[in-house]
């Protein structure tokens, strides 16, 4: 089974001509390919699977999903400090 994880786009950039972004997954920031959703803007939420943003997600749904994943022990938000 594979999971698509919601994350918030913090930054956009290009690498070798491909649209890329830095995406925050409850405190874990990763680089993600934005080729499938090239119009995704900074501040938007997306579902990421295998390093690729695959769809845009509204903030309410993203936060609800992240909360459910944390409750289930699938995702553990990182704490600052």
HTML snippet that shows the backbone in 3Dmol.js (N, CA, C, O; Angstrom):
<script src="https://3Dmol.org/build/3Dmol-min.js"></script>
<div id="view" style="width:600px;height:400px;position:relative"></div>
<script>
const pdb = `
ATOM      1  N   UNK A   1       0.842  -1.169   0.000  1.00  0.00           N
ATOM      2  CA  UNK A   1       0.000   0.000   0.000  1.00  0.00           C
ATOM      3  C   UNK A   1       0.893   1.239   0.000  1.00  0.00           C
ATOM      4  O   UNK A   1       1.934   1.262   0.657  1.00  0.00           O
ATOM      5  N   UNK A   2       0.487   2.251  -0.729  1.00  0.00           N
ATOM      6  CA  UNK A   2       1.214   3.510  -0.785  1.00  0.00           C
ATOM      7  C   UNK A   2       0.324   4.634  -0.272  1.00  0.00           C
ATOM      8  O   UNK A   2      -0.896   4.608  -0.432  1.00  0.00           O
ATOM      9  N   UNK A   3       0.955   5.607   0.340  1.00  0.00           N
ATOM     10  CA  UNK A   3       0.223   6.752   0.861  1.00  0.00           C
ATOM     11  C   UNK A   3       0.589   8.007   0.091  1.00  0.00           C
ATOM     12  O   UNK A   3       1.745   8.210  -0.281  1.00  0.00           O
ATOM     13  N   UNK A   4      -0.403   8.840  -0.140  1.00  0.00           N
ATOM     14  CA  UNK A   4      -0.167  10.189  -0.637  1.00  0.00           C
ATOM     15  C   UNK A   4      -0.250  11.104   0.566  1.00  0.00           C
ATOM     16  O   UNK A   4      -1.265  11.107   1.262  1.00  0.00           O
ATOM     17  N   UNK A   5       0.790  11.881   0.833  1.00  0.00           N
ATOM     18  CA  UNK A   5       0.863  12.711   2.018  1.00  0.00           C
ATOM     19  C   UNK A   5       0.596  14.171   1.652  1.00  0.00           C
ATOM     20  O   UNK A   5       1.179  14.677   0.694  1.00  0.00           O
ATOM     21  N   UNK A   6      -0.279  14.859   2.402  1.00  0.00           N
ATOM     22  CA  UNK A   6      -0.499  16.282   2.143  1.00  0.00           C
ATOM     23  C   UNK A   6       0.670  17.118   2.661  1.00  0.00           C
ATOM     24  O   UNK A   6       1.254  16.818   3.702  1.00  0.00           O
ATOM     25  N   UNK A   7       0.995  18.158   1.923  1.00  0.00           N
ATOM     26  CA  UNK A   7       2.039  19.077   2.339  1.00  0.00           C
ATOM     27  C   UNK A   7       1.778  20.468   1.797  1.00  0.00           C
ATOM     28  O   UNK A   7       1.011  20.650   0.852  1.00  0.00           O
ATOM     29  N   UNK A   8       2.430  21.453   2.413  1.00  0.00           N
ATOM     30  CA  UNK A   8       2.269  22.850   2.026  1.00  0.00           C
ATOM     31  C   UNK A   8       3.508  23.312   1.266  1.00  0.00           C
ATOM     32  O   UNK A   8       4.634  23.117   1.725  1.00  0.00           O
ATOM     33  N   UNK A   9       3.299  23.917   0.118  1.00  0.00           N
ATOM     34  CA  UNK A   9       4.397  24.399  -0.717  1.00  0.00           C
ATOM     35  C   UNK A   9       4.996  25.660  -0.083  1.00  0.00           C
ATOM     36  O   UNK A   9       4.300  26.654   0.123  1.00  0.00           O
ATOM     37  N   UNK A  10       6.290  25.602   0.220  1.00  0.00           N
ATOM     38  CA  UNK A  10       6.991  26.725   0.827  1.00  0.00           C
ATOM     39  C   UNK A  10       7.754  27.557  -0.190  1.00  0.00           C
ATOM     40  O   UNK A  10       7.938  28.760  -0.007  1.00  0.00           O
ATOM     41  N   UNK A  11       8.196  26.913  -1.261  1.00  0.00           N
ATOM     42  CA  UNK A  11       9.054  27.575  -2.238  1.00  0.00           C
ATOM     43  C   UNK A  11       8.956  26.824  -3.563  1.00  0.00           C
ATOM     44  O   UNK A  11       8.747  25.611  -3.594  1.00  0.00           O
ATOM     45  N   UNK A  12       9.110  27.570  -4.656  1.00  0.00           N
ATOM     46  CA  UNK A  12       9.162  26.980  -5.993  1.00  0.00           C
ATOM     47  C   UNK A  12      10.502  27.307  -6.622  1.00  0.00           C
ATOM     48  O   UNK A  12      11.073  28.368  -6.369  1.00  0.00           O
ATOM     49  N   UNK A  13      11.013  26.380  -7.454  1.00  0.00           N
ATOM     50  CA  UNK A  13      12.243  26.624  -8.198  1.00  0.00           C
ATOM     51  C   UNK A  13      12.286  25.631  -9.354  1.00  0.00           C
ATOM     52  O   UNK A  13      11.431  24.751  -9.456  1.00  0.00           O
ATOM     53  N   UNK A  14      13.276  25.775 -10.215  1.00  0.00           N
ATOM     54  CA  UNK A  14      13.453  24.836 -11.323  1.00  0.00           C
ATOM     55  C   UNK A  14      14.759  24.088 -11.155  1.00  0.00           C
ATOM     56  O   UNK A  14      15.749  24.637 -10.670  1.00  0.00           O
ATOM     57  N   UNK A  15      14.750  22.832 -11.560  1.00  0.00           N
ATOM     58  CA  UNK A  15      15.965  22.025 -11.603  1.00  0.00           C
ATOM     59  C   UNK A  15      15.959  21.275 -12.931  1.00  0.00           C
ATOM     60  O   UNK A  15      15.055  20.489 -13.213  1.00  0.00           O
ATOM     61  N   UNK A  16      16.968  21.528 -13.725  1.00  0.00           N
ATOM     62  CA  UNK A  16      17.090  20.892 -15.041  1.00  0.00           C
ATOM     63  C   UNK A  16      15.822  21.066 -15.870  1.00  0.00           C
ATOM     64  O   UNK A  16      15.415  20.153 -16.589  1.00  0.00           O
ATOM     65  N   UNK A  17      15.202  22.233 -15.770  1.00  0.00           N
ATOM     66  CA  UNK A  17      14.003  22.546 -16.538  1.00  0.00           C
ATOM     67  C   UNK A  17      12.707  22.033 -15.955  1.00  0.00           C
ATOM     68  O   UNK A  17      11.641  22.291 -16.515  1.00  0.00           O
ATOM     69  N   UNK A  18      12.765  21.311 -14.845  1.00  0.00           N
ATOM     70  CA  UNK A  18      11.546  20.765 -14.224  1.00  0.00           C
ATOM     71  C   UNK A  18      11.114  21.656 -13.057  1.00  0.00           C
ATOM     72  O   UNK A  18      11.952  22.095 -12.269  1.00  0.00           O
ATOM     73  N   UNK A  19       9.801  21.925 -12.945  1.00  0.00           N
ATOM     74  CA  UNK A  19       9.323  22.697 -11.799  1.00  0.00           C
ATOM     75  C   UNK A  19       9.438  21.866 -10.519  1.00  0.00           C
ATOM     76  O   UNK A  19       8.996  20.719 -10.465  1.00  0.00           O
ATOM     77  N   UNK A  20      10.037  22.465  -9.498  1.00  0.00           N
ATOM     78  CA  UNK A  20      10.259  21.792  -8.223  1.00  0.00           C
ATOM     79  C   UNK A  20       9.740  22.673  -7.096  1.00  0.00           C
ATOM     80  O   UNK A  20       9.488  23.861  -7.293  1.00  0.00           O
ATOM     81  N   UNK A  21       9.585  22.092  -5.932  1.00  0.00           N
ATOM     82  CA  UNK A  21       9.170  22.865  -4.773  1.00  0.00           C
ATOM     83  C   UNK A  21       9.719  22.273  -3.496  1.00  0.00           C
ATOM     84  O   UNK A  21      10.040  21.087  -3.426  1.00  0.00           O
ATOM     85  N   UNK A  22       9.820  23.125  -2.485  1.00  0.00           N
ATOM     86  CA  UNK A  22      10.107  22.663  -1.126  1.00  0.00           C
ATOM     87  C   UNK A  22       8.758  22.595  -0.436  1.00  0.00           C
ATOM     88  O   UNK A  22       8.035  23.588  -0.360  1.00  0.00           O
ATOM     89  N   UNK A  23       8.426  21.410   0.068  1.00  0.00           N
ATOM     90  CA  UNK A  23       7.099  21.153   0.638  1.00  0.00           C
ATOM     91  C   UNK A  23       7.247  20.718   2.090  1.00  0.00           C
ATOM     92  O   UNK A  23       8.080  19.874   2.422  1.00  0.00           O
ATOM     93  N   UNK A  24       6.414  21.316   2.956  1.00  0.00           N
ATOM     94  CA  UNK A  24       6.431  21.046   4.391  1.00  0.00           C
ATOM     95  C   UNK A  24       5.372  19.997   4.726  1.00  0.00           C
ATOM     96  O   UNK A  24       4.180  20.200   4.499  1.00  0.00           O
ATOM     97  N   UNK A  25       5.839  18.867   5.275  1.00  0.00           N
ATOM     98  CA  UNK A  25       4.964  17.789   5.735  1.00  0.00           C
ATOM     99  C   UNK A  25       5.017  17.776   7.259  1.00  0.00           C
ATOM    100  O   UNK A  25       5.783  17.009   7.843  1.00  0.00           O
ATOM    101  N   UNK A  26       4.218  18.609   7.905  1.00  0.00           N
ATOM    102  CA  UNK A  26       4.158  18.680   9.372  1.00  0.00           C
ATOM    103  C   UNK A  26       5.548  18.853   9.983  1.00  0.00           C
ATOM    104  O   UNK A  26       5.883  18.200  10.971  1.00  0.00           O
ATOM    105  N   UNK A  27       6.356  19.734   9.391  1.00  0.00           N
ATOM    106  CA  UNK A  27       7.671  20.022   9.922  1.00  0.00           C
ATOM    107  C   UNK A  27       8.821  19.334   9.217  1.00  0.00           C
ATOM    108  O   UNK A  27       9.979  19.689   9.439  1.00  0.00           O
ATOM    109  N   UNK A  28       8.535  18.374   8.385  1.00  0.00           N
ATOM    110  CA  UNK A  28       9.564  17.688   7.598  1.00  0.00           C
ATOM    111  C   UNK A  28       9.522  18.278   6.189  1.00  0.00           C
ATOM    112  O   UNK A  28       8.580  18.018   5.440  1.00  0.00           O
ATOM    113  N   UNK A  29      10.526  19.063   5.822  1.00  0.00           N
ATOM    114  CA  UNK A  29      10.540  19.740   4.521  1.00  0.00           C
ATOM    115  C   UNK A  29      11.339  18.905   3.523  1.00  0.00           C
ATOM    116  O   UNK A  29      12.474  18.508   3.788  1.00  0.00           O
ATOM    117  N   UNK A  30      10.720  18.649   2.372  1.00  0.00           N
ATOM    118  CA  UNK A  30      11.332  17.828   1.325  1.00  0.00           C
ATOM    119  C   UNK A  30      11.212  18.532  -0.024  1.00  0.00           C
ATOM    120  O   UNK A  30      10.313  19.346  -0.233  1.00  0.00           O
ATOM    121  N   UNK A  31      12.125  18.212  -0.929  1.00  0.00           N
ATOM    122  CA  UNK A  31      12.019  18.683  -2.307  1.00  0.00           C
ATOM    123  C   UNK A  31      11.100  17.750  -3.076  1.00  0.00           C
ATOM    124  O   UNK A  31      11.190  16.528  -2.961  1.00  0.00           O
ATOM    125  N   UNK A  32      10.208  18.352  -3.870  1.00  0.00           N
ATOM    126  CA  UNK A  32       9.168  17.601  -4.580  1.00  0.00           C
ATOM    127  C   UNK A  32       9.102  18.093  -6.018  1.00  0.00           C
ATOM    128  O   UNK A  32       9.249  19.287  -6.280  1.00  0.00           O
ATOM    129  N   UNK A  33       8.883  17.181  -6.940  1.00  0.00           N
ATOM    130  CA  UNK A  33       8.687  17.538  -8.342  1.00  0.00           C
ATOM    131  C   UNK A  33       7.241  18.020  -8.542  1.00  0.00           C
ATOM    132  O   UNK A  33       6.294  17.369  -8.100  1.00  0.00           O
ATOM    133  N   UNK A  34       7.088  19.170  -9.214  1.00  0.00           N
ATOM    134  CA  UNK A  34       5.759  19.748  -9.450  1.00  0.00           C
ATOM    135  C   UNK A  34       5.291  19.590 -10.897  1.00  0.00           C
ATOM    136  O   UNK A  34       4.369  20.286 -11.322  1.00  0.00           O
ATOM    137  N   UNK A  35       5.902  18.699 -11.649  1.00  0.00           N
ATOM    138  CA  UNK A  35       5.582  18.552 -13.074  1.00  0.00           C
ATOM    139  C   UNK A  35       4.110  18.239 -13.344  1.00  0.00           C
ATOM    140  O   UNK A  35       3.563  18.687 -14.352  1.00  0.00           O
ATOM    141  N   UNK A  36       3.464  17.481 -12.463  1.00  0.00           N
ATOM    142  CA  UNK A  36       2.059  17.103 -12.681  1.00  0.00           C
ATOM    143  C   UNK A  36       1.090  18.219 -12.318  1.00  0.00           C
ATOM    144  O   UNK A  36      -0.058  18.209 -12.762  1.00  0.00           O
ATOM    145  N   UNK A  37       1.543  19.188 -11.510  1.00  0.00           N
ATOM    146  CA  UNK A  37       0.709  20.344 -11.130  1.00  0.00           C
ATOM    147  C   UNK A  37       1.567  21.614 -11.249  1.00  0.00           C
ATOM    148  O   UNK A  37       1.864  22.263 -10.246  1.00  0.00           O
ATOM    149  N   UNK A  38       1.960  21.959 -12.480  1.00  0.00           N
ATOM    150  CA  UNK A  38       2.924  23.039 -12.692  1.00  0.00           C
ATOM    151  C   UNK A  38       2.444  24.418 -12.241  1.00  0.00           C
ATOM    152  O   UNK A  38       3.271  25.308 -12.044  1.00  0.00           O
ATOM    153  N   UNK A  39       1.147  24.624 -12.071  1.00  0.00           N
ATOM    154  CA  UNK A  39       0.613  25.919 -11.654  1.00  0.00           C
ATOM    155  C   UNK A  39       0.457  26.029 -10.139  1.00  0.00           C
ATOM    156  O   UNK A  39      -0.071  27.026  -9.647  1.00  0.00           O
ATOM    157  N   UNK A  40       0.904  25.029  -9.399  1.00  0.00           N
ATOM    158  CA  UNK A  40       0.808  25.028  -7.946  1.00  0.00           C
ATOM    159  C   UNK A  40       1.584  26.211  -7.379  1.00  0.00           C
ATOM    160  O   UNK A  40       2.745  26.421  -7.730  1.00  0.00           O
ATOM    161  N   UNK A  41       0.944  26.982  -6.502  1.00  0.00           N
ATOM    162  CA  UNK A  41       1.554  28.195  -5.974  1.00  0.00           C
ATOM    163  C   UNK A  41       2.079  28.000  -4.563  1.00  0.00           C
ATOM    164  O   UNK A  41       1.637  27.107  -3.840  1.00  0.00           O
ATOM    165  N   UNK A  42       3.027  28.846  -4.179  1.00  0.00           N
ATOM    166  CA  UNK A  42       3.528  28.853  -2.806  1.00  0.00           C
ATOM    167  C   UNK A  42       2.353  29.126  -1.871  1.00  0.00           C
ATOM    168  O   UNK A  42       1.544  30.018  -2.126  1.00  0.00           O
ATOM    169  N   UNK A  43       2.265  28.357  -0.795  1.00  0.00           N
ATOM    170  CA  UNK A  43       1.174  28.486   0.170  1.00  0.00           C
ATOM    171  C   UNK A  43       0.053  27.489  -0.053  1.00  0.00           C
ATOM    172  O   UNK A  43      -0.777  27.275   0.830  1.00  0.00           O
ATOM    173  N   UNK A  44       0.025  26.877  -1.232  1.00  0.00           N
ATOM    174  CA  UNK A  44      -1.013  25.889  -1.542  1.00  0.00           C
ATOM    175  C   UNK A  44      -0.643  24.536  -0.935  1.00  0.00           C
ATOM    176  O   UNK A  44       0.524  24.264  -0.652  1.00  0.00           O
ATOM    177  N   UNK A  45      -1.646  23.706  -0.744  1.00  0.00           N
ATOM    178  CA  UNK A  45      -1.437  22.336  -0.271  1.00  0.00           C
ATOM    179  C   UNK A  45      -1.557  21.383  -1.443  1.00  0.00           C
ATOM    180  O   UNK A  45      -2.313  21.622  -2.385  1.00  0.00           O
ATOM    181  N   UNK A  46      -0.807  20.306  -1.370  1.00  0.00           N
ATOM    182  CA  UNK A  46      -0.808  19.299  -2.422  1.00  0.00           C
ATOM    183  C   UNK A  46      -0.702  17.913  -1.797  1.00  0.00           C
ATOM    184  O   UNK A  46      -0.260  17.766  -0.657  1.00  0.00           O
ATOM    185  N   UNK A  47      -1.106  16.919  -2.543  1.00  0.00           N
ATOM    186  CA  UNK A  47      -0.875  15.529  -2.160  1.00  0.00           C
ATOM    187  C   UNK A  47       0.387  15.085  -2.897  1.00  0.00           C
ATOM    188  O   UNK A  47       0.499  15.272  -4.109  1.00  0.00           O
ATOM    189  N   UNK A  48       1.332  14.500  -2.171  1.00  0.00           N
ATOM    190  CA  UNK A  48       2.591  14.052  -2.757  1.00  0.00           C
ATOM    191  C   UNK A  48       2.693  12.542  -2.631  1.00  0.00           C
ATOM    192  O   UNK A  48       2.446  11.969  -1.569  1.00  0.00           O
ATOM    193  N   UNK A  49       3.059  11.917  -3.729  1.00  0.00           N
ATOM    194  CA  UNK A  49       3.266  10.467  -3.764  1.00  0.00           C
ATOM    195  C   UNK A  49       4.584  10.210  -4.476  1.00  0.00           C
ATOM    196  O   UNK A  49       4.780  10.644  -5.612  1.00  0.00           O
ATOM    197  N   UNK A  50       5.483   9.505  -3.808  1.00  0.00           N
ATOM    198  CA  UNK A  50       6.773   9.114  -4.395  1.00  0.00           C
ATOM    199  C   UNK A  50       7.569  10.317  -4.905  1.00  0.00           C
ATOM    200  O   UNK A  50       8.256  10.219  -5.922  1.00  0.00           O
ATOM    201  N   UNK A  51       7.480  11.447  -4.203  1.00  0.00           N
ATOM    202  CA  UNK A  51       8.256  12.619  -4.570  1.00  0.00           C
ATOM    203  C   UNK A  51       7.639  13.502  -5.631  1.00  0.00           C
ATOM    204  O   UNK A  51       8.265  14.464  -6.077  1.00  0.00           O
ATOM    205  N   UNK A  52       6.400  13.189  -6.052  1.00  0.00           N
ATOM    206  CA  UNK A  52       5.701  13.979  -7.065  1.00  0.00           C
ATOM    207  C   UNK A  52       4.415  14.548  -6.488  1.00  0.00           C
ATOM    208  O   UNK A  52       3.610  13.813  -5.918  1.00  0.00           O
ATOM    209  N   UNK A  53       4.218  15.858  -6.634  1.00  0.00           N
ATOM    210  CA  UNK A  53       2.931  16.466  -6.297  1.00  0.00           C
ATOM    211  C   UNK A  53       1.938  15.986  -7.357  1.00  0.00           C
ATOM    212  O   UNK A  53       2.184  16.128  -8.554  1.00  0.00           O
ATOM    213  N   UNK A  54       0.809  15.415  -6.908  1.00  0.00           N
ATOM    214  CA  UNK A  54      -0.122  14.823  -7.877  1.00  0.00           C
ATOM    215  C   UNK A  54      -1.461  15.538  -7.960  1.00  0.00           C
ATOM    216  O   UNK A  54      -2.209  15.322  -8.914  1.00  0.00           O
ATOM    217  N   UNK A  55      -1.786  16.387  -6.982  1.00  0.00           N
ATOM    218  CA  UNK A  55      -3.037  17.127  -7.031  1.00  0.00           C
ATOM    219  C   UNK A  55      -2.989  18.282  -6.044  1.00  0.00           C
ATOM    220  O   UNK A  55      -2.172  18.289  -5.123  1.00  0.00           O
ATOM    221  N   UNK A  56      -3.864  19.252  -6.238  1.00  0.00           N
ATOM    222  CA  UNK A  56      -4.005  20.369  -5.312  1.00  0.00           C
ATOM    223  C   UNK A  56      -5.062  19.984  -4.285  1.00  0.00           C
ATOM    224  O   UNK A  56      -6.042  19.316  -4.616  1.00  0.00           O
ATOM    225  N   UNK A  57      -4.862  20.403  -3.047  1.00  0.00           N
ATOM    226  CA  UNK A  57      -5.769  20.067  -1.955  1.00  0.00           C
ATOM    227  C   UNK A  57      -6.079  21.339  -1.184  1.00  0.00           C
ATOM    228  O   UNK A  57      -5.192  22.164  -0.965  1.00  0.00           O
ATOM    229  N   UNK A  58      -7.343  21.508  -0.766  1.00  0.00           N
ATOM    230  CA  UNK A  58      -7.674  22.688   0.025  1.00  0.00           C
ATOM    231  C   UNK A  58      -7.095  22.544   1.435  1.00  0.00           C
ATOM    232  O   UNK A  58      -6.880  21.431   1.915  1.00  0.00           O
ATOM    233  N   UNK A  59      -6.845  23.680   2.091  1.00  0.00           N
ATOM    234  CA  UNK A  59      -6.183  23.690   3.397  1.00  0.00           C
ATOM    235  C   UNK A  59      -6.951  22.894   4.450  1.00  0.00           C
ATOM    236  O   UNK A  59      -6.345  22.147   5.218  1.00  0.00           O
ATOM    237  N   UNK A  60      -8.264  23.042   4.496  1.00  0.00           N
ATOM    238  CA  UNK A  60      -9.066  22.327   5.496  1.00  0.00           C
ATOM    239  C   UNK A  60      -8.900  20.813   5.367  1.00  0.00           C
ATOM    240  O   UNK A  60      -8.694  20.124   6.366  1.00  0.00           O
ATOM    241  N   UNK A  61      -8.990  20.302   4.157  1.00  0.00           N
ATOM    242  CA  UNK A  61      -8.827  18.862   3.937  1.00  0.00           C
ATOM    243  C   UNK A  61      -7.415  18.407   4.265  1.00  0.00           C
ATOM    244  O   UNK A  61      -7.222  17.336   4.842  1.00  0.00           O
ATOM    245  N   UNK A  62      -6.415  19.225   3.895  1.00  0.00           N
ATOM    246  CA  UNK A  62      -5.020  18.870   4.174  1.00  0.00           C
ATOM    247  C   UNK A  62      -4.781  18.763   5.675  1.00  0.00           C
ATOM    248  O   UNK A  62      -4.194  17.786   6.139  1.00  0.00           O
ATOM    249  N   UNK A  63      -5.231  19.762   6.442  1.00  0.00           N
ATOM    250  CA  UNK A  63      -5.012  19.758   7.887  1.00  0.00           C
ATOM    251  C   UNK A  63      -5.775  18.625   8.569  1.00  0.00           C
ATOM    252  O   UNK A  63      -5.273  18.017   9.515  1.00  0.00           O
ATOM    253  N   UNK A  64      -6.974  18.344   8.096  1.00  0.00           N
ATOM    254  CA  UNK A  64      -7.752  17.230   8.651  1.00  0.00           C
ATOM    255  C   UNK A  64      -7.029  15.904   8.404  1.00  0.00           C
ATOM    256  O   UNK A  64      -6.921  15.072   9.305  1.00  0.00           O
ATOM    257  N   UNK A  65      -6.537  15.715   7.183  1.00  0.00           N
ATOM    258  CA  UNK A  65      -5.830  14.480   6.844  1.00  0.00           C
ATOM    259  C   UNK A  65      -4.546  14.337   7.652  1.00  0.00           C
ATOM    260  O   UNK A  65      -4.246  13.251   8.150  1.00  0.00           O
ATOM    261  N   UNK A  66      -3.779  15.428   7.789  1.00  0.00           N
ATOM    262  CA  UNK A  66      -2.551  15.379   8.582  1.00  0.00           C
ATOM    263  C   UNK A  66      -2.861  15.029  10.036  1.00  0.00           C
ATOM    264  O   UNK A  66      -2.119  14.271  10.661  1.00  0.00           O
ATOM    265  N   UNK A  67      -3.951  15.575  10.580  1.00  0.00           N
ATOM    266  CA  UNK A  67      -4.359  15.254  11.944  1.00  0.00           C
ATOM    267  C   UNK A  67      -4.721  13.790  12.099  1.00  0.00           C
ATOM    268  O   UNK A  67      -4.328  13.153  13.076  1.00  0.00           O
ATOM    269  N   UNK A  68      -5.461  13.252  11.153  1.00  0.00           N
ATOM    270  CA  UNK A  68      -5.841  11.841  11.198  1.00  0.00           C
ATOM    271  C   UNK A  68      -4.614  10.937  11.082  1.00  0.00           C
ATOM    272  O   UNK A  68      -4.526   9.911  11.756  1.00  0.00           O
ATOM    273  N   UNK A  69      -3.677  11.321  10.229  1.00  0.00           N
ATOM    274  CA  UNK A  69      -2.454  10.529  10.074  1.00  0.00           C
ATOM    275  C   UNK A  69      -1.625  10.563  11.355  1.00  0.00           C
ATOM    276  O   UNK A  69      -1.055   9.548  11.753  1.00  0.00           O
ATOM    277  N   UNK A  70      -1.556  11.722  11.997  1.00  0.00           N
ATOM    278  CA  UNK A  70      -0.826  11.829  13.271  1.00  0.00           C
ATOM    279  C   UNK A  70      -1.510  10.985  14.345  1.00  0.00           C
ATOM    280  O   UNK A  70      -0.840  10.290  15.109  1.00  0.00           O
ATOM    281  N   UNK A  71      -2.836  11.042  14.405  1.00  0.00           N
ATOM    282  CA  UNK A  71      -3.591  10.243  15.383  1.00  0.00           C
ATOM    283  C   UNK A  71      -3.359   8.751  15.185  1.00  0.00           C
ATOM    284  O   UNK A  71      -3.327   7.987  16.150  1.00  0.00           O
ATOM    285  N   UNK A  72      -3.199   8.341  13.932  1.00  0.00           N
ATOM    286  CA  UNK A  72      -3.003   6.928  13.616  1.00  0.00           C
ATOM    287  C   UNK A  72      -1.533   6.504  13.755  1.00  0.00           C
ATOM    288  O   UNK A  72      -1.207   5.327  13.601  1.00  0.00           O
ATOM    289  N   UNK A  73      -0.657   7.462  14.043  1.00  0.00           N
ATOM    290  CA  UNK A  73       0.761   7.138  14.195  1.00  0.00           C
ATOM    291  C   UNK A  73       1.504   7.017  12.883  1.00  0.00           C
ATOM    292  O   UNK A  73       2.651   6.569  12.859  1.00  0.00           O
ATOM    293  N   UNK A  74       0.864   7.412  11.784  1.00  0.00           N
ATOM    294  CA  UNK A  74       1.486   7.328  10.461  1.00  0.00           C
ATOM    295  C   UNK A  74       2.447   8.486  10.241  1.00  0.00           C
ATOM    296  O   UNK A  74       3.469   8.338   9.572  1.00  0.00           O
ATOM    297  N   UNK A  75       2.117   9.622  10.800  1.00  0.00           N
ATOM    298  CA  UNK A  75       2.896  10.837  10.623  1.00  0.00           C
ATOM    299  C   UNK A  75       3.099  11.468  11.982  1.00  0.00           C
ATOM    300  O   UNK A  75       2.135  11.695  12.713  1.00  0.00           O
ATOM    301  N   UNK A  76       4.324  11.749  12.322  1.00  0.00           N
ATOM    302  CA  UNK A  76       4.623  12.382  13.595  1.00  0.00           C
ATOM    303  C   UNK A  76       5.173  13.781  13.346  1.00  0.00           C
ATOM    304  O   UNK A  76       6.298  13.933  12.870  1.00  0.00           O
ATOM    305  N   UNK A  77       4.382  14.804  13.667  1.00  0.00           N
ATOM    306  CA  UNK A  77       4.848  16.172  13.466  1.00  0.00           C
ATOM    307  C   UNK A  77       6.143  16.422  14.253  1.00  0.00           C
ATOM    308  O   UNK A  77       6.277  16.005  15.403  1.00  0.00           O
ATOM    309  N   UNK A  78       7.085  17.107  13.610  1.00  0.00           N
ATOM    310  CA  UNK A  78       8.344  17.445  14.274  1.00  0.00           C
ATOM    311  C   UNK A  78       8.135  18.659  15.149  1.00  0.00           C
ATOM    312  O   UNK A  78       7.373  19.564  14.811  1.00  0.00           O
ATOM    313  N   UNK A  79       8.808  18.668  16.257  1.00  0.00           N
ATOM    314  CA  UNK A  79       8.737  19.782  17.206  1.00  0.00           C
ATOM    315  C   UNK A  79       9.969  20.667  17.029  1.00  0.00           C
ATOM    316  O   UNK A  79      11.078  20.171  16.836  1.00  0.00           O
ATOM    317  N   UNK A  80       9.761  21.971  17.098  1.00  0.00           N
ATOM    318  CA  UNK A  80      10.888  22.897  17.026  1.00  0.00           C
ATOM    319  C   UNK A  80      11.709  22.796  18.302  1.00  0.00           C
ATOM    320  O   UNK A  80      11.182  22.473  19.367  1.00  0.00           O
ATOM    321  N   UNK A  81      13.017  23.077  18.185  1.00  0.00           N
ATOM    322  CA  UNK A  81      13.850  23.110  19.387  1.00  0.00           C
ATOM    323  C   UNK A  81      14.814  22.030  19.402  1.00  0.00           C
ATOM    324  O   UNK A  81      15.594  21.912  20.346  1.00  0.00           O
TER     325      UNK A  81
END
`;
const viewer = $3Dmol.createViewer("view");
viewer.addModel(pdb, "pdb");
viewer.setStyle({}, {cartoon: {color: "spectrum"}});
viewer.zoomTo();
viewer.render();
</script>
